[in-house]
Amino acid sequence: MLIASDPISASILISLVMLYLTLLLYIVIRVLKPKHSESSDESREMYLGGEHPSILSKPHVLQSGLYWAIVFRDFKKAYRGLVEKMHTGRVIDWAYYMTAWLLILLLLAIIALGISALV
């Protein structure tokens, strides 16, 4: 009951307990931390997702990069139109857009279910 009646003693005791637990956790982490050898040249190389670093010397284009290049080149007007109409800053414009988009997705889902029922 001494701690409950004296808030200063309680805060000091709780602070000391938290400090003790923090130091204990720090020591446990330091002891269990895996030891890595610093002499290995492989550990200093850049990780490229399992690829050899020579992959950087070969010029290549990712398929996703080609996709976005075609989309931005061919559908630039449509993209700009959507951005200009949807990015007005008004919430109601966003709500109209999202409602229309969800209705299109619902319509596509109904069509897909109808086709799969026929097959």
C-alpha positions in Angstrom: 0.0 0.0 0.0 3.0 2.3 0.3 3.3 2.5 -3.5 -0.4 3.1 -4.0 -0.4 6.1 -1.6 2.9 7.6 -2.9 2.8 8.3 -6.6 6.4 9.5 -6.7 7.7 6.2 -5.3 5.4 4.3 -7.7 6.7 6.2 -10.7 10.4 5.6 -9.6 9.8 1.9 -9.0 8.0 1.5 -12.4 10.8 3.4 -14.2 13.4 1.2 -12.6 11.5 -2.0 -13.5 11.1 -0.8 -17.1 14.9 0.1 -17.2 15.7 -3.3 -15.9 13.5 -5.1 -18.5 14.9 -3.0 -21.3 18.5 -3.8 -20.3 17.6 -7.5 -20.0 16.0 -7.5 -23.4 19.1 -5.7 -24.9 21.4 -8.3 -23.4 19.3 -11.2 -24.7 19.2 -9.7 -28.2 23.0 -9.1 -28.2 23.6 -12.7 -27.0 21.3 -14.3 -29.5 22.3 -12.1 -32.5 23.8 -14.2 -35.2 27.5 -13.7 -35.8 28.4 -12.9 -39.5 31.9 -13.1 -40.8 33.1 -9.8 -42.2 35.9 -11.3 -44.3 33.6 -12.7 -47.0 33.5 -10.8 -50.3 30.1 -12.3 -51.0 28.5 -10.6 -48.0 29.6 -7.2 -49.4 28.0 -7.7 -52.8 24.7 -6.1 -53.6 21.7 -8.5 -53.4 19.8 -8.6 -56.7 17.1 -11.1 -55.8 19.3 -14.1 -56.4 20.7 -12.9 -59.7 24.4 -12.5 -60.4 25.7 -8.9 -60.5 26.6 -9.3 -64.2 22.9 -9.0 -64.9 23.3 -5.3 -64.5 25.7 -5.1 -67.5 23.1 -6.6 -69.8 20.6 -4.0 -71.0 17.1 -5.4 -70.9 13.6 -4.1 -70.6 11.1 -5.5 -68.2 7.8 -6.7 -69.6 5.9 -4.5 -67.1 7.9 -1.5 -68.4 6.8 -2.3 -72.0 3.2 -2.6 -70.8 3.3 0.8 -69.1 5.1 2.4 -72.1 2.3 1.2 -74.4 -0.4 2.2 -72.0 0.9 5.7 -71.5 1.7 6.2 -75.2 -1.5 4.8 -76.7 -4.0 5.8 -74.0 -2.5 9.1 -73.0 -5.6 11.1 -74.0 -7.9 8.8 -72.1 -5.7 8.8 -69.1 -5.5 12.6 -69.1 -9.2 12.9 -69.5 -9.8 10.6 -66.5 -7.3 12.5 -64.4 -8.7 15.9 -65.3 -12.3 14.8 -64.6 -11.6 12.7 -61.4 -8.9 14.8 -59.8 -11.1 17.9 -59.3 -10.8 17.8 -55.5 -14.6 17.4 -55.0 -15.8 14.3 -53.2 -18.9 13.9 -55.3 -16.8 13.5 -58.4 -14.9 10.8 -56.8 -18.1 9.1 -55.6 -19.5 9.2 -59.2 -16.4 7.7 -60.5 -16.2 4.9 -58.0 -19.9 4.2 -58.4 -19.5 3.9 -62.2 -16.4 1.8 -61.8 -18.1 -0.6 -59.4 -21.2 -0.9 -61.7 -18.9 -1.7 -64.6 -17.2 -4.4 -62.5 -20.6 -5.8 -61.4 -21.8 -5.9 -65.0 -18.6 -7.7 -66.1 -19.1 -10.2 -63.2 -22.7 -10.9 -64.2 -21.6 -11.4 -67.8 -18.8 -13.8 -66.7 -21.3 -15.7 -64.6 -23.7 -15.9 -67.4 -21.1 -17.2 -69.8 -19.8 -19.7 -67.3 -23.4 -21.0 -66.8 -23.8 -21.5 -70.5 -20.5 -23.5 -70.8 
